[in-house]
Amino acid sequence: MVKREVIGRYRGSFLGLLWSFVNPVLMLIIYTFVFGFVFKTRWGQGDTDKYEFALVLFTGLIVFNLFSECISRAPGLILANINYVKKVIFPLEILPWIALGSALFHAGISIFVLLIFLTVLGHDFFWTMLWLPVILLPFLVLIMGLSWILASIGVFIRDVGQIVGMTLTVLMFMSPIFYPLSSLPIAVSKYLLMNPLTLIVEQVRNILVWGQQPNWSYLAIYSVVSIAVAWLGLFWFEKTKKGFADVL
């Protein structure tokens, strides 16, 4: 079903699945030109690498796009698959997994593009890159928990989709995607850590771009919270799915 989801997105187009590779390549080239050559933006003080801001920004957007694609689709997952609701033997709880699998495919392509760009620039490859699956695992667990909750609520309250769209915009600008967390006062940055994107964006950027070790203490806390959210999300979904057929 994940394969059908991915292929179905590009069905009928001339390039087909190649679009999943062309899109991130084009975006990375645009980021490099606009921020590196037009605005001459630098990530930190004293940085002279005109490509660094584009790399850092693109890395943060990979994490955000993975989160956004799953969460934005979650409220409409059940509504878009009404036929499965009528099938008693179909496990509706796997629908968010399908959306996550599709989002992971596109995130994987974007990471591949990033690695190609790093190679072209002669950037160092760090062994810390191997920590990427470990860092993303609690993030994916959290996404699943939120997806189960939103997929269930979306059946009963159709406005939740609009609320999620606005919330994602707020989360994007309230996470260190376009600016370094260190540039903010400590009194402000500690509140940004409550954003589910902040820690993962920072950690993925550290291991891929700068070769730094993950912050294991923060990741341990994040993992515990993610597991709790996922458990509550699945519990809520299982309790409420009995009423889906009646509402739909």
C-alpha positions in Angstrom: 0.0 0.0 0.0 3.0 2.3 0.6 4.3 1.5 -2.9 0.9 2.2 -4.4 0.7 5.5 -2.5 4.1 6.7 -3.8 3.5 5.6 -7.4 -0.1 7.0 -7.4 1.2 10.5 -6.6 3.1 10.6 -9.9 0.8 8.4 -12.0 0.2 10.0 -15.5 3.1 12.4 -15.3 5.8 12.3 -17.9 8.8 11.9 -15.5 6.9 9.7 -13.0 8.9 8.8 -9.9 11.8 10.9 -11.2 9.9 14.0 -9.9 10.6 12.8 -6.3 14.3 13.4 -7.2 13.9 16.5 -9.3 11.9 18.5 -6.7 14.5 18.4 -3.9 17.4 19.0 -6.4 15.6 22.1 -7.7 14.8 23.4 -4.2 18.4 23.0 -3.0 19.7 24.8 -6.1 17.2 27.7 -5.5 18.2 27.9 -1.8 21.8 28.0 -2.7 21.4 30.8 -5.2 18.9 32.9 -3.2 20.5 32.7 0.2 24.2 32.1 -0.8 24.6 34.5 -3.8 21.6 37.0 -3.7 21.2 37.7 0.1 24.7 36.4 1.0 23.2 35.0 4.2 25.4 33.3 6.7 24.3 30.9 9.4 26.7 32.1 12.1 29.0 35.0 12.7 32.2 34.9 10.8 31.1 32.1 8.4 32.5 32.5 4.9 31.0 29.4 3.2 28.2 30.7 0.9 26.8 27.2 0.6 26.4 26.5 4.3 23.1 28.4 4.9 21.5 26.5 2.0 22.7 23.2 3.4 21.6 24.0 6.9 18.2 25.2 5.7 17.6 22.2 3.4 18.5 19.8 6.3 16.0 21.5 8.6 13.3 21.4 5.9 13.8 17.7 5.3 12.7 17.1 8.9 9.9 19.6 8.7 8.5 18.2 5.4 8.5 14.6 6.9 6.5 15.9 9.9 4.3 18.1 7.8 3.4 15.6 5.2 2.2 13.1 7.8 0.4 15.5 10.2 -1.3 17.5 7.5 -2.8 14.3 5.9 -3.7 12.7 9.2 -7.1 14.5 9.8 -8.4 13.3 6.4 -7.0 9.7 6.3 -10.2 8.0 7.4 -12.4 10.4 5.4 -10.4 9.5 2.3 -10.7 5.8 2.9 -14.4 5.3 3.7 -14.5 2.0 1.9 -12.0 0.5 4.4 -14.2 1.7 7.3 -17.0 -0.6 6.0 -14.6 -3.6 6.0 -14.7 -5.0 9.5 -11.5 -7.0 9.0 -9.4 -4.1 7.8 -7.1 -2.7 10.4 -7.7 1.1 10.1 -4.8 1.9 12.4 -2.3 1.1 9.6 -3.5 4.0 7.5 -1.1 6.5 9.3 1.7 4.0 8.7 1.1 4.1 5.0 1.2 7.9 5.0 4.4 7.7 7.1 6.0 5.2 4.7 5.3 7.6 1.7 6.7 10.6 3.6 9.8 8.5 4.5 10.4 7.7 0.9 10.5 11.3 -0.1 12.6 12.2 3.0 15.1 9.5 1.9 15.3 11.0 -1.6 16.0 14.4 -0.1 18.7 13.1 2.2 20.3 11.4 -0.9 20.2 14.7 -2.7 21.8 16.4 0.3 24.6 13.8 0.3 25.2 14.3 -3.4 25.4 18.1 -2.9 27.9 17.6 0.0 30.0 15.4 -2.3 30.0 18.0 -5.1 31.1 20.7 -2.6 33.9 18.5 -1.2 32.3 18.6 2.2 33.5 16.2 4.8 31.5 13.1 5.6 31.3 12.3 9.3 30.8 8.9 10.9 28.2 10.6 13.1 25.8 10.4 10.0 25.3 6.8 11.0 23.3 8.1 14.0 20.5 9.4 11.7 18.2 6.4 12.1 18.6 6.5 15.9 17.7 10.2 16.0 14.7 9.8 13.6 13.2 6.7 15.4 11.6 8.6 18.4 10.5 11.3 15.9 8.7 8.8 13.8 7.1 7.3 16.9 5.8 10.7 17.9 4.5 11.3 14.4 2.5 8.1 14.6 1.0 9.0 17.9 -0.1 12.4 16.7 -1.4 10.9 13.4 -3.6 8.4 15.2 -5.1 11.2 17.4 -5.7 13.6 14.5 -7.0 10.8 12.2 -9.6 10.0 14.8 -10.6 13.5 15.7 -10.8 14.4 11.9 -13.7 12.0 11.5 -15.8 13.8 14.2 -14.6 17.4 13.8 -13.9 18.3 10.2 -12.4 21.7 11.1 -9.4 20.1 12.6 -7.7 20.0 9.2 -7.7 23.8 8.9 -6.4 24.1 12.5 -3.6 21.6 11.7 -2.5 23.7 8.7 -2.2 26.9 10.7 -0.4 25.0 13.5 2.2 23.6 11.1 3.0 27.0 9.8 3.5 28.2 13.4 5.7 25.2 14.3 7.9 25.8 11.2 8.7 29.3 12.1 9.0 28.5 15.8 11.7 25.9 15.2 15.4 26.6 14.3 15.0 26.0 10.6 15.7 29.5 9.3 17.8 30.6 12.2 20.2 29.0 14.8 18.8 28.3 18.2 21.9 29.9 19.7 21.0 33.3 18.3 18.0 33.5 20.7 18.1 34.4 24.4 18.1 31.4 26.7 14.7 32.6 28.1 13.2 32.2 24.7 15.1 29.2 23.3 14.0 27.0 26.2 10.4 27.4 25.2 11.3 26.5 21.6 12.5 23.1 22.9 8.8 22.4 23.6 8.3 22.4 19.8 8.5 18.7 18.7 10.6 19.8 15.7 13.3 21.8 17.5 15.4 19.0 19.0 15.2 16.7 15.9 16.1 19.6 13.5 19.1 20.5 15.7 20.3 16.9 16.1 19.9 15.9 12.4 21.8 19.1 11.4 24.6 18.5 13.9 25.3 14.9 12.7 24.9 15.5 9.0 26.5 18.9 8.4 28.8 19.5 11.4 29.7 16.0 12.5 28.8 16.6 16.2 27.6 13.9 18.6 23.8 13.8 19.4 22.6 15.1 22.7 21.7 11.8 24.3 20.1 13.2 27.4 17.6 15.3 25.4 17.0 12.4 23.0 16.2 10.1 26.0 13.6 12.5 27.3 12.2 13.0 23.8 11.9 9.2 23.3 10.0 8.7 26.6 7.5 11.5 25.6 7.2 10.1 22.1 6.4 6.6 23.4 3.8 8.0 25.7 2.2 10.1 22.9 2.2 7.0 20.6 0.6 4.8 23.3 -2.1 7.4 24.0 -2.7 8.0 20.3 -3.2 4.3 19.6 -5.4 3.8 22.7 -7.6 6.8 21.6 -7.8 5.5 18.0 -8.9 2.0 19.1 -11.5 3.4 21.5 -13.0 5.8 18.9 -12.8 3.8 15.7 -16.0 1.9 16.7 -17.9 5.1 16.0 -16.4 5.9 12.6 -18.9 3.9 10.5 -21.9 5.6 12.3 -20.5 9.1 11.7 -19.5 8.5 8.1 
